[in-house]
Every structure is written in C-alpha cells, then in structure tokens.
Amino acid sequence: MKRVYPDKEYCIGCHLCELACITAHSASKDLIIAYRDERAASGLSPCKRVFEKGDTCVAISCRHCDEPSCVAACISGGLHKDPETGRTVYDRDKCVGCWSCLMACPYGAIRRHPIENKIVKCDLCEGRAEGPACVQACPNAALKYEER
Amino acid sequence: MKYVIIGNGIASIGAIEGIRKVDAASEILVIGAEDSPAYGRPLISYLLAGKIGPDRLALRPAEFYEKSNVTLKLGTTVTAIDTEAKTVTTDAGETIGYENLLIATGGIPFTPPIPGADGPDVYNFTNLAHAQTLISKAREIKRAVVIGGGLIGLKAGESLFDRGVEVTILELSPRILSLAFDENAASLAGGRLAEVGLAVRCGVSAKEIQRDSAGNLKGVHLTDGDFLQTDVVVIAIGVVPNYGLAKESGLEVDRGIKVDDHMRASAPGVFAAGDVAQARDLLYGDDRVIPIWTNAYNQGFCAGKNMAGADVRFLGSLAMNSISFYGLPTISVGMVNPPEDDASYEVTAVLDEKKKSYRKLVFQDDHLVGYVLVGDIDMAGMYTAFVKFQMPIPEEARRQLVAGEPDVLMWPDDFFQETWNPGTPE
C-alpha cells in the first residue's frame, strides 16, 4: 500500500503540512476559515506533528502499521485494520475516548481532540482525489506518498 | 476442525486476526460461554454509567465473523479437553475434534471469603451480565458499597454513582490503585473522585456482610468497627486466571497456563493467550500473568499466527493502563513502582497539584522502564516508544525526557530511518 514517508534531510520545519492537513479536514476547505474560525469553534486540529531539534526537523503522522499497536489496544472497536486497503481506520462513532491507543502507539501518531472525547489520527485524506494534502503541500518534497 | 478457540474475548479476536494473516480460508470455531459476540469488556463501565448504549459494545462489525469464516458457538461451555484424542467436549454433550486449539478463557472474579457474602445483592463487575444486573438494580437502590479500590472497583463505583447511587469504595491497602499507580497519581485520582462525591475509604475492608433474618442485605461491618448501611455490595478485588479446564486436562499450570515463546501450552497443538496465560514479560524477562487488554490481543494474535503454521516469537507482555476519572486522564506503562533498595533505578517525578498534573519516569541504568502521566497525557506514546523498543537513552536525551519533551528525533538514527523512511539511502 501507499504510505506517507517523511524525510528529515529535506524537512525545513515550515508546518505547511499541518495547514494543508487542517484545510483538507475542515468543513469549509478554506485555509483561512479553517485556521481562524474552525480551529476555535470545532477544535479542528492537524493529524501531523512536527518535531525540531537544532537544524533537523521532521513531520510525522500515523504510519498505518501492518500490525498496529493502537488496534490491539482499542477497547471499543473504534480502530481496525481494513484488510482490503491496508489502512488503519478510525471509527469516530465507536470511540469512547479512553486514550488507550494514544498510550499504546509508540510513534506518537495519535492525539486527543481538543474539545471532544475523541482522537485525531491521519486517514491518508481518504476520498481526496489528489491524495494526502500534506504531501501535496510540502514545498521541499520531504513527504513522499508511495509504495515501498 | 482446523482451529478451535475456547473463549470469545479480545484474545480470541486477536487469534482470529492472527490466523487470517497466515491462513485465509480454513474454518475457525469459537466457543464462548457468554451469549454475545465479542464485546469491549472495559466498556461495561461505560454501559453501566449510561455513557454508551448496548449497540456500541461489539468489538467488530456484525459481518466480521462471516467474512473471517468463523463459526460462533455461544452460550456454550467447554467441559473437557482430551489432549491425546485432540477433542473438546461441551456442556451440550458435543465432542469436537481440533488440529489447533487456543484456550482463551480469561479471568474470573476473585472473591475472598466474607461472612454473609452468599445471598442476594452481592455482585461482581467483570462481564456484561453483571453490568446489566447492576443497571436494573440501580433504579431501585440508594446506596452501594464497592469492595476493592483498583481499576475495576473505581470504575464500578463511578458508574453506579453516575446512575444516582450513593457510593462508598473500600480499599484494604493504604491507597487506591496500588498496583498500577503510585501514591501521587492515586491521590490525584482519589481527589477527583472525592470532589465529585464518591466516598473512598482506604486501609479498611469488609469484615462481615449483615443480613436480616429473611436474608436481605442490610449493610457491611468494616474492619475498623464502623457499619455502613447499603442496598448492594459489589466485590471488585480483581480477577484470577480461569485455568480450571486446562488444569483438569493435564496441561501445565502455574499462576496461569504455562506457555512457551510461541504461546504453546504443554500439549501438542494447544495454545493459550490472554488473562489465562502465563507468558514472557518484556521488562522482567520471566513468565507472568499480566491481565491487560493489549497483551491479550497481542498474545492471541501471536498464537493465531503460530496455530496457522507461522513461526513467530512473542515479544513479551508490557503492562499498560489508560483510564480517566471524571475527565482526569491517567496513564501508567511498564514498571512504575521499582524496588526501593535497588540502586540501578532512578525515579524522576514532577507533580503539580493545582493543575492536577503529574509525570513520573522510571529509569533503569540508561533505559526508560516505566512511566506515569496524570492530566497532561498527550506525549504518552512517545514515552511508550522508549520503554517498548528498549532504546538506550544518552544523558542529553534523558534531560529532554525528564523535561517532558520526548520526540522521535531522539531515536538512534538507523532506527529512525528504518521506522519512518525505510528503503532510502542514508
């Protein structure tokens, strides 16, 4: 399956991936409305995390592992592996906000929704024709969406 | 039958998914004592609290079993295993042959002998039937006493309180949550419960359950001489491995069913997983029963693959708990209360009682072996990485961890590349 691979040699730490992510997951699909209004009103937040250490940066998100720890830890059936697409799929309606996945994922790829008892996790921009928005927005091709 | 699984909890789900990784077709038979398809056992406290309805209990969608070619035989108890003939016998009198058998019978509530406990209105809280009973009971009662201040007891108490019941929780040890947490975390959690209105009494337990001449429950005599009037008693001291069946079948049992590093029990073609199994612990290196949700799934998954002919070693159990008390989240992973007299351990702790936030890290030499977070839990997974992958932590990285800023750039470079950006030149 295709996954998003971050390259720390190319990442410049600009956070544009985060902005693209929230835009893609917003109701308005408009960066300014998403950033200025939806973040505050609905707790819209990015699925990515950007880490920086000196000159080195990297933007990470869910790896859609073959055998994910989050699925093993989920008590509600809210996370499962789709056998056809290979994606680690989040079912928001089933989630009870117990944070077991957040604890179990050693990649730090799951965060709490700032308002609701739900998690925020990369869905590889499911349904978006151009593929993951973060990859498309990366100005230095530090994020690659490919089969490896 | 190619695969027979006794038990229908999370270890069983793990095993089905493990088998299907290797063998896409052969039929699997699951025999479960309870009546419903596998449900999220920890969800019974959400159900009792009224936070979710029964429609949200199922762990997998309805079509899961059919798609996975699994036959479910529910409401059925296995009464005997013949490891020579490779058959199991059920309480319906049926005898079923197996090539590969998984025993995933979980745990049963531990009930200490308390005078007066036999009789109506004394309950456990470990399965769906218990939750349903307490839901209907909660409508007609005013008071409940919960015996046991561990995770199950506190969640039972909290859920009954949410149903409008006046709750007192009794814990024999000096503090609640003595197994999974330390004193500071327990005091924050206990404080939160007290703030909401639950009575938590430590250092005391039930001496006798008082009944009237008709056998109706009246109250509980405590070890400190006090008497509590109550309508129901919930005994939630813990669970013990449900290994009776395995023992009677001649399988090797210690604290749980003994398994090797492939989850194999002591007879050919027989495996065990979950709360009933005694398997390798990642941090301690010896075999232990670690009744933790994630371990049950992982052990089942590993057993399933091996049942289907793969050769997969079980990496080891890692104790972990994530649980919230009225909006106060707590997480505990690995070894959180190291032996005090062992100089190889170093503990760092940052407590902010006002913010209800706590971070405790336990190092052994240059490794992180456990941690506790209360309140600010967002970086939990990043700490779990250091425990789980057993990465050596240089001095500078250690300072960063202690400051509450773990990240992936602290990982050894080759491990980072392999994990995040594999298949590319350095």
Contacts between the chains, C-beta under 8 A, distances in Angstrom:
chain1	res1	chain2	res2	distance
A	5	B	420	6.9
A	5	B	421	5.1
A	5	B	422	7.7
A	5	B	424	7.7
A	6	B	420	5.7
A	6	B	421	6.3
A	7	B	421	5.4
A	7	B	424	7.0
A	8	B	409	7.3
A	8	B	416	7.6
A	8	B	420	7.8
A	8	B	421	7.4
A	51	B	407	4.2
A	51	B	408	5.8
A	51	B	409	5.2
A	52	B	409	7.7
A	53	B	407	7.1
A	53	B	409	4.3
A	53	B	410	7.6
A	56	B	409	5.9
A	58	B	408	6.6
A	58	B	409	6.4
A	58	B	420	7.1
A	60	B	408	6.1
A	60	B	420	6.6
A	63	B	419	7.7
A	63	B	420	7.6
A	67	B	301	7.3
A	69	B	294	7.3
A	71	B	297	7.9
A	72	B	14	7.0
A	72	B	294	5.1
A	72	B	297	4.0
A	72	B	298	5.4
A	72	B	301	7.1
A	73	B	293	6.7
A	73	B	294	4.5
A	73	B	297	7.6
A	73	B	320	7.7
A	75	B	40	4.4
A	75	B	41	7.5
A	75	B	42	4.4
A	75	B	43	6.2
A	75	B	293	6.0
A	76	B	40	5.0
A	76	B	43	6.1
A	76	B	56	7.0
A	76	B	59	7.7
A	77	B	40	6.2
A	77	B	58	6.1
A	77	B	59	4.2
A	77	B	60	5.9
A	77	B	61	7.8
A	80	B	60	7.1
A	81	B	17	7.7
A	83	B	20	7.8
A	93	B	56	7.8
A	94	B	56	6.1
A	96	B	43	6.8
A	96	B	46	5.5
A	96	B	51	7.0
A	96	B	52	6.4
A	96	B	56	7.8
A	97	B	324	7.7
A	98	B	42	7.1
A	98	B	322	5.9
A	98	B	323	7.2
A	98	B	324	7.1
A	99	B	322	4.6
A	99	B	324	7.2
A	99	B	329	5.7
A	99	B	331	6.8
A	99	B	377	6.1
A	99	B	380	7.4
A	100	B	293	7.1
A	100	B	294	7.3
A	100	B	320	8.0
A	100	B	322	4.6
A	102	B	322	7.3
A	102	B	377	6.9
A	102	B	378	7.4
A	102	B	380	5.6
A	102	B	381	5.8
A	103	B	320	5.8
A	103	B	322	4.4
A	103	B	331	4.8
A	103	B	333	6.5
A	103	B	377	7.5
A	103	B	380	4.6
A	103	B	381	6.5
A	103	B	384	6.2
A	104	B	294	5.8
A	104	B	320	6.6
A	104	B	381	7.1
A	104	B	384	6.6
A	105	B	381	4.3
A	105	B	384	7.4
A	106	B	381	5.9
A	106	B	382	7.8
A	106	B	384	4.9
A	106	B	385	3.7
A	106	B	388	5.1
A	106	B	389	6.6
A	107	B	381	6.6
A	107	B	385	7.0
A	107	B	408	7.4
A	107	B	419	7.4
A	108	B	379	6.7
A	108	B	381	4.3
A	108	B	382	4.1
A	108	B	385	7.1
A	108	B	406	7.8
A	108	B	407	7.7
A	108	B	408	6.9
A	109	B	381	7.2
A	110	B	381	6.5
A	111	B	378	6.1
A	112	B	377	7.7
A	112	B	378	6.2
A	148	B	422	6.3
A	148	B	423	4.6
